[in-house]
Amino acid sequence: MNLNYAIFRSQPIMTLSDLQQIGSHNKREKQAYKSNPDIKLEMSKYNVELVPLAEKYVKGFYNITKDYQKEYEERQKTERDDRKKKFNVMLNNSKNVVADELLFTATNRFFRNMSNEDLMKWANTCMEFVYEDLGYTREQVLHATLHLDEKTPHIHCVVVPLVKKLDKRSNTKRYTISKKQYIKDKFHLSQLQDKYHQRLTEKGFDLERGI
């Protein structure tokens, strides 16, 4: 039985340094790829930018979070000197993610002999899931790219779960980065896997739910 599975994974990115490294991979900026047999650099020109990012990941991150940084730095003015932290230090030391990387793919057989039109239909359906089921806005997507230079086509979609939440101590709404606002727990993730599979099958893709 040759079953093809819909695959969706979520990988937290905890520091800006990690974000930088992931950006270098996703945008094919590493020199090491010249000796990596899994990536065919001559095919990288066929990769598709679903949500383009002209600049580096960390710079793009700061653009998305500029209001958060401004709010944070304003609060720091009233902090004791021994408690003051720069914005990037606070982010790296916090227990929250700085971003989340969403991976979309399927069993390799699924993509065999697939037309470019159907490939883009699949990719666009994955992005619909990001917006409509996960609930991210276009402004929260740092970068999304469809890689066609490896054995199995796949999408890397990096999102910044920036939200405004009520801070109970100050009783005011403040910016924070919280993946749990979008993927609450393992039970919620299982529900999202169901929705992802349903969205794909409704578009006519013959896939089993990922395990």
LINHUDA-V630488 format. One record per backbone hydrogen bond with DSSP energy under -0.5 kcal/mol. CO is the residue of the C=O (numbers start at 1). NH is the residue of the N-H. Records with the same first field share a line. If there is no record, write none. Layout:
# LINHUDA-V630488
CO = NH  NH
This chain:
# LINHUDA-V630488
1 = 3
4 = 208
5 = 107
6 = 8
7 = 105
9 = 103
11 = 101
12 = 14
13 = 98  99
15 = 19
16 = 20
17 = 21
18 = 22
19 = 23
20 = 24
21 = 25
22 = 26
23 = 27
24 = 29  30
25 = 28
30 = 33
31 = 34
32 = 35
33 = 36
35 = 37
36 = 39
38 = 40
39 = 41
40 = 43
41 = 44
43 = 46
44 = 47
48 = 50  146
51 = 144
56 = 60
57 = 61
58 = 62
59 = 63
60 = 64
61 = 65
63 = 66
65 = 69
66 = 70
67 = 71
68 = 72
69 = 73
70 = 74
71 = 75
72 = 76
73 = 77
74 = 77
75 = 78
76 = 79
80 = 83  84
81 = 84
86 = 90
87 = 91
88 = 92
89 = 93
90 = 94
99 = 13
100 = 102  159
101 = 11
102 = 157
103 = 9
104 = 155
105 = 7
107 = 110  111
108 = 111
109 = 112
111 = 114
115 = 119
116 = 120
117 = 121
118 = 122
119 = 123
120 = 124
121 = 125
122 = 126
123 = 127
124 = 128
125 = 129
126 = 130
127 = 131
128 = 132  133
129 = 133  134
130 = 135  136
137 = 140  141
138 = 141
140 = 142  160
143 = 158
144 = 50  51
145 = 147  156
146 = 48  148
147 = 154
149 = 40
154 = 147
155 = 104  157
156 = 145  158
157 = 102  159
158 = 142  143
159 = 100  161
160 = 162
161 = 178
163 = 165  176
165 = 174
166 = 168
167 = 171  172
172 = 167
174 = 165
176 = 163  178
178 = 181
179 = 182  183
185 = 189
186 = 190
187 = 191
188 = 192
189 = 193
190 = 194
191 = 195
192 = 196
193 = 197
194 = 198
195 = 199
196 = 200
197 = 201
198 = 202
199 = 203
200 = 203  205
201 = 204
205 = 207
208 = 6
